[in-house]
Amino acid sequence: MKANIGTFDGAMRVLVGMVLIFGALEGSWAPWGWIGAVPLVTALVNFCPLYSIIGMNTCDRKSRD
């Protein structure tokens, strides 16, 4: 698995994931808020399977190796 998530993309995924999970824990968006685990995990492993399917890559040139 080559990294295909850049710095800004990863930061936004962490932010969105945490907001959704906190909303689920609070009870506002339960159980749909637990879908926030998906962007959070993809940001932590720096790989998005959907990006690889559609051929997208948000990494800068230096970290694509």
Order of alpha helices (4+ residues) and beta strands (2+ residues): alpha-alpha-alpha
